[in-house]
Amino acid sequence: MPEDKFNVSKSVAFINSPVAQDVYVLCPPDFFSGKLFMQALKDRKSSHSLNSCDISEIQLSSLLWAANGVNRNIANSNGSGMRTAPSVKNFQEIEVYVFILSGIYQYDASSHQLKLLRAGDYRKDCGMQPFFAEVPLALCLVANFSRMGKFDEKKRNFYSGTDAGYVSQNIYLYCASEGLATTACGLIDRKHLHQLLFLNNAKAMLSHPVGGL
Ligand SMILES: Cc1cc2nc3c(=O)[nH]c(=O)nc-3n(C[C@H](O)[C@H](O)[C@H](O)COP(=O)(O)O)c2cc1C
């Protein structure tokens, strides 16, 4: 890796900056770091004491890609690419929102960019447990029902729940692989999150604080 690229990807400047950016182009994920798959499974767990820690840009990039990034561009993917997490009928309805010091961003998997939704530090609003105020970043998994075609409410709720679970497990395994702490949190203030994220015909499914072990 060229030296300037190395410095950018190891940088913690973006996550630690209080200044929001309208669009943030993530560096490519690192496909060569982390533990062996079986070791990551062995280490996967829900952590209920999460600490502050430095998360580099390449870890943020890799975490989001692992969660629900584009891993295949094939003919029938309508140009938007296929994902690391499966979804019913390839609806790709699970969207990932990123809460960091400078603001709330939406992860755009196709371009591997973060798009600013709201400036300001709302990390503690991502969940209801105290560790959300300690961690450098938190993710909220949202089911965008407008992507789910003609599914009735029962089907929509069942499949968005399963699909959020796949993304959640990807987050767990990436964190286990990198020695980071996380837990899936269903205990979230959905009404508040829906307002904060300007959600319409969508539901906040799970939040994931991400910090140090
Ligand atoms: C759908 C779901 C929702 C959860 N919600 C919470 C939560 O709101 N708060 C929390 O501290 N842990 C939450 N957990 C974590 C579970 O308590 C944890 O997975 C369980 O105790 C088993 O521990 P393990 O993940 O370390 O195997 C949730 C887990 C799942 C799968």
The ligand as a Gaussian input file, in Angstrom:
#p B3LYP/6-31G(d) Opt

LIG

0 1
 C      -32.632000      -9.235000      18.469000
 C      -31.739000      -8.993000      19.662000
 C      -31.976000      -7.919000      20.476000
 C      -31.142000      -7.659000      21.571000
 N      -31.346000      -6.535000      22.317000
 C      -30.482000      -6.232000      23.292000
 C      -30.615000      -4.997000      23.997000
 O      -31.501000      -4.191000      23.734000
 N      -29.711000      -4.714000      24.953000
 C      -28.687000      -5.558000      25.256000
 O      -27.894000      -5.227000      26.152000
 N      -28.515000      -6.730000      24.606000
 C      -29.384000      -7.085000      23.624000
 N      -29.215000      -8.245000      22.916000
 C      -28.089000      -9.128000      23.210000
 C      -28.550000     -10.422000      23.901000
 O      -28.867000     -10.147000      25.251000
 C      -27.432000     -11.447000      23.768000
 O      -27.292000     -11.783000      22.411000
 C      -27.718000     -12.694000      24.569000
 O      -27.632000     -12.438000      25.950000
 C      -26.739000     -13.815000      24.250000
 O      -25.406000     -13.366000      24.481000
 P      -24.302000     -13.445000      23.332000
 O      -24.751000     -12.568000      22.191000
 O      -23.036000     -12.934000      23.968000
 O      -24.210000     -14.863000      22.906000
 C      -30.049000      -8.527000      21.846000
 C      -29.837000      -9.631000      21.007000
 C      -30.658000      -9.868000      19.923000
 C      -30.363000     -11.041000      19.027000

